[in-house]
Every structure is written in structure tokens, then in C-alpha cells.
Amino acid sequence: MHIRRTLAASAMLALTWITTSGASADETERHRKPVKEIAGARIAVGTAIFPLYVSADWSHPLPEITRAILVLHGVLRDADNYFESARRAQAAAGEVGRSALMIAPQFLIESDVDAFKLPADTLRWSLYGWQGGEPAIGPGPASSFDALDAILARLGDRRLLPNLKQVVVFGHSGGAQVVQRYAIAAKGDQVLLREGIDVRYVIANPSSYAYFSADRPEPAIAAHCDGFNRWKFGMEDRPPYLAAPTAAALEQAYVARRVIYLLGTLDTDPNHPALDKSCMAEAEGPYRYARGHAYVAAMQARDNGTPNHSVWDVPGVGHQGGKMLTSPCGLTALFDIPGCEAAR
């Protein structure tokens, strides 16, 4: 009965997020199309299975690995493309890259599972709800954040990765929406921190952010926007994964984490086809670059600021995940390689 109620609540959340995603009907249909490829590796999330790409066989010890990097795909769920970009960034990192494990999770929806006739225990989410930690629509109500927790738990196993020192969780566009919300809510990083493994969250060009107060850069829009402060844009009506902590506790945890915002200076198109144009997102600013800087400024102005957070502009790059990853600032964020002017 509890699972049935949870799934029903998940369905209602899914309907809310789909109808308020800000995507046009044509764009929504494009997003619904099955992916071209399913990741080949699998990890268990409870009794369910979650697909992902991994650059090495992590079923046995990998003592040469000192850094693990998760790269999260955008709304098209094209983890294959993001994995290829991640491998290019790894190659560009040279010697440092050779000691890194690259991971690209894949958040599927029903049409992906149907098209590839995947087993019934394969996790799948609603079209956009995975971006905010929504419970899965099948086979059980695992959050997309639970799936990330499972990956981090695997990385914290010292029998497999005895020399791991750093984990980076990177997301671009829709994936950056996941990373920003996960950096607020994450439970899985605690096992890494207990093992002395640093964790870093890199948020690149998302359409929106989760605010901790009702203040918005565009208050006139917020004033006429029902739900502008509901999750995934604010702290109201949070999904089960992060319903228990208070908003203040979530903010305290977020501020304590190491967060890097990567913002492409050319990601300034207010009519970009993949930009969230809902009133909830528009209340945060006209386009991604402006929304990112407005959010950082709002966080810096709260209480004691955000000493563990940095914002780095990526010059000459628009809404291009591959270029963000392989840019000098992308390589600094992922591998600590010097070259990012904004990081100085």
C-alpha cells in the first residue's frame, strides 16, 4: 500500500513537471523519442537495475585509479555522447586523466525501456522528473538521486578503489539540473567523506536552479507564477528523497559542499529550443548565463555567503556540453589542471 501511494504521488509530480517544463509541444515530442543507445554496464539500486557507461572494469580492484568523474547527460538522455566527450576530456588531461575512472549514468524513460525491450527491473523515470530527484515510475519508487547514491557507494568501496582521492559529479544542461539538486540533497557522499575522499559538484549551464527562499531575480514574473517556489525551483513540495530535512538544513549542507558553476558566456539565447521557458524558470532570469550568475549572487548574499562555491565563466562557449567539458575551465574543474583564467 505504501509503494502504491508513493507511485501515485510520483505520477502526480511527473504530470506537474511535464506540464510546467517550459518545452514546446514539438520539443517535448523530440525529448520523448527513444535514445539511440543504452549504456552497457549496470549497477543495482535496491532490487532494480540502472544502466551506465564505465571506462574500466570496476568489478575487480583498480589500484591505479585516484579520481572518479561522473558526467551526467542532458534532456535527450544521450549518455553515449556525453561519455565520448568525457573520454575526450580525459585524453586532453594527459597523465592526470590516465588515473581517472570516467562514468556516464543514463536516466531512462518508458519509451527507452520499451524500444530496447529492457528487463522489467530496469529503472525508468518520467520525461523530466529525473532532473529533480523524482521517484522512478518503475519498477519501484527509487529516486534518480538514489541511483547516484548507489554509484557513490560503489566508489567508496576501498576493496575496489583503494587509492581513490577525488570524486567529481559533473552535469551539463539537464544533467546540471540533476547535479545542482543532488548537491543540495545528496546522502551518498557521506560514505566517501568518511573514507577521506573529496567530493566536488560541477554545474554547467542548467536551465534553472533550486532556490532556498522565495526571492527571485525577476519578482514581477514570480508574482504571477503559481508554483514558482515549488520543487524543483524552490523548497516547497519536495519529493520523498529530500522531504524530511528542513530547508535550512538542506541549505546548510549545500553551502558546505564544494560546488563549481561553469557558465558558457555565449549561452545567452532566450529562445534556445532546450531552454526552460516556464514562468518558474523565467522568474530566475532570461537565459542560462544570466540565471547562473543571478543564482550565485543570491547565494553569496545569504547569511555567511558561499566560501566553498566558485563561478567560472567559460569564454566563447554556448550551450555545448562537449566544449564545456574540454574547455580549459572544464579541465580545471574535472582534473585540477591549470589553465582556467577564472579559477585564479
N, C-alpha and C positions, 0 to 999 in steps of 0.2 A: 504493500500500500504506500509506504514511504517513497519507494522508487517511482511509482506511478504518479504521485503528486509532484515529485521533483521533475519528472519528464514533462508533465503538463505545464509546470512553471517555465521550463526551458522552452517549450513550444511558444508560449506567450511572449517570452523575451525575444525569441527568434523573429516572431512576427513584428514586434516593435522595432527591432534593429533593421529588418529588411525594409520596412515602410519608411524608416527615417534615415536610411543610409545616405541619401542625397544623390544617389546614382540615377541616371535616366533609365527609362524602360529598356532602351537598346543596350545600354551599358550593363544593366543588370542581367539581361539575357546572355550577353557575352561572358559575364562572370560565372553564369550557371553551366556553361559548356564544360564537359569533362576535360580533365587535364590530358596532356599527350603522353605522359609517362608517370608511372608510380615508382616511388623510391624502392630500392631492392632490399634494404636492411629493415629489421623490425625490432621493436622494444616492447616489453609488456608494460601496460598501465593497468594495474589491478589484473583483472581477468581478460582485458581487451588487448588488442594489438595496435601499435602505432607505427607507421612507416617513416623512414628517414634514410638519408644518404650519410655514409661514414667513410672517411678517406683511408682507414686502415681497419683490419680485423680486430675489433675490441672484445672478442670472445676469449682472448688469451692476453697475458701481461704485455704491456707496451712500455718498457722502462725508458725508452728514448723520448717519450712524449713529455714535454714540460708545459705545454699550453694547449687548451682546447677552445675552439671557436665555433659557436652556434650561429648560423646565418639563416634568418627567417625570411621566407618568401612573402610576396605581396598578394593582392586580392585574387590573382589568377592561379594561385597555388602551384606555380611553376617552380617547384623546388629544384628540378633538374637544371634550369637556367641559373638559379642562384648558387647552386653547388658548383657549376662550372666557373662562375665569377669568383666564388670563394677560392677555388683552386688556382685561378689566375693571380689572385691577391697573394696566395701562399707562395707561388713561384716568384712573384715580384719581391717577396720578403727575403729571399735568398736563404742564408744559413739559419736565420731565426725561423723561417717558415718550415724548414725540414723537421723541426721538433714539435710541430703543431698538428693536432688532430682536428680536421675540419668536419663539421656536422651540419646537415641541412634537413631539419624536420619538415614533414609535409602534413598540413591540416586539410583533410579531405571533406567533401560534402557528399550527399547521397548520389548525385549523378556520377561522381567518380567511382564510387563503390559499385554501382550498377553497371557502368560501361566496361569495367575490367573484371566483373564477376568476382569481386574480392570476397574472402570469407566473412561470414556473418559477425565474427568478433572483431572486425576492423572498425576502429573509431571513425565517426563522421559527425560533422557539426552542421549547423545551419549556414546559409550562404555567407553571412558577415559576422555572426555571433562569436566565432572562434577568436576574432580580433580582440574581444573584451573579456575573455575567460568564461564564456558561456558554457554550461554543461553540454556534453555531446547529446545528439538525438538518438544515438545508438552506438554500441549495444547496451550501454548504460550511461549514467549521467556524469562521466568523468569530464572535468573542465579541461579546456586546452592548456590551462596552467598546470593541471595535474600531469599532463603529458610532458611538459618541460621539467617538472619536478622529477619525473622518472629518469630523464636524461641526466640531470644534475646528480641524482643519486648514483647512477652508474659511474659518472665521472669521479665521484667521491670514494669509490671502492679502491683502496690502496693496493689490493691484491692485483688489480688490473693496471692501475696507473700510479705506480709507487713514487714517481718523481714529478707529478703534476703540481704546478705552482700557480697557474693563472687560468681562469675561465672567462671568456668574453661572450656575451649574448648580444648579437647584432641583429637589427632588423631594419629593413627599408620599406617605406610606404605602408601598406597594410601590415607587414611584418613589424615595422616600427611601432605601429599602434599596439601590437601584442607586447613588444618589449617594454614600452612605456608603462602599460598597465601591469605587466608582470613585475616590473621593478618596484611597483607600489605594493603588490600583494604577495610576492614570492615567499614560499615556505622552503623550497628545495635548496636554496643557497646556504641554509644553516649547516647542513652536513659538510659542505665544502669549507665554510669558515672554521668549523671545528677542527678540520684537518689542516688548517693553515694555508688553504688555497684561496687566493684573492679572486673576487668576482667583480666584473665590470659590465655595465649595460650601455650599449651604444645605440642611440635612437636617431635614425636618418630619415628625414623628410616625411613624417607622418601627416595625414590629413587633419588629425585632431589629437587632443591631449585630455587627460582626466584632471580636472581642477579640484582643489580642496576647499574652495569657498564658492559663493555664488557670484563673485565679481568676474566680469568678463571684459576683454578689450573693446568689444562692441556692445555696450549696455543697452542701446536702443533696440538692437536685434534681440538680445536676450529677453528684454521686457515683453516682447510679443511672441515668444517661442516657448510653448509648453514642453516641458521635459528637458530644457537646456541643462539642468543640473542633475539629471538622472544619469546613472552609469550607462555608457562608458565615457560620458563627458563630465560628469560630476560624481558626487559621493552618495546620492540618493538611489535607493532601489538596487543595491549592489547584488550581484549573483552569489550563489551559495559559497563559492570558494573563499570570498573575502567579506562575507556578510557579518561575521562575528566581531572582528576588531572595530574599534571606533574609528571615525575619520581621522581624529587626532593621532591615534596610534599608527594608522597607515601612513599619514604624512611624516611622522617622526621616523618610521622605518625607511621611507623613500628618501628623505633628506640624508639619512646616514649612509645610503648606498653610493657607490661610485658610478656616476652617470655622465656620459658624454653625449651631447646633442650635436649631430653633424647636419648642417643645413646648407644645401646647394644654393649658391647665390642667384642662380638662374631659375630656381623653382618658384616662379612668380606669376604663373598664368592663372588668373581667377576663373578661367573657363577650361582648365585641363580636364579631359574626359574622366580621369580617375579621381579627381578631387571631390571630396565630400562637400556637397553644396546644400546640405540640410541646414536649417536655421540654427541647430545646435552647434554645428561646425562653423557656420558663418559668424556666429557670435564670438568666435575665437580669432577672427581676422579674415582678410580677403583671399589669402593664398598661403601655401605651406611655409614659405620663408618668413612671412610676417607672423603667422601663427606660432612658429617656433620661437622667434625672438620675443614675442609678447608673453608666451608662457614662461620662458626663462626669466624675464623681467618680473613677472608676477611672483614667481617662486623666490627670487632673490629679495623681494620686498617684504616677504613674510617672516616674522619672528627674527631668528638669527641668520637668515639667508640660507644659502646652499653651498657651503665651502667644499663639499665633495663633488659638486656638479660643474661641468665645463660646457661652453658652447663654442664650437669651432665652425666658422664659415668655410665652405669648400668652393673656392673661386672657379667660375666658368662652368659649373656643372648644374644641370637642371634636375628633372625627375628621372634619374638614370641610376638604377641600383648598381650595375656593374662598375660605372665610373666612380660612384661614391666609394665602393669597396677598394678600388685600386688607386684612388687619388692619394697624394701624399698624406693628407689628414686621415683618410681611411686606413692606410698602412700604419700610421702612428697609433690610431685608436685600437687597432687589432693586434699589432705586433710590437708596439713601443719603438718603432723605427723613427729616428729623427727625420724631419723634412716638412712638417706641418707648421707653417708660419703662425697660425692662430694658436698653436699649443705652447708657444714660447712665452 
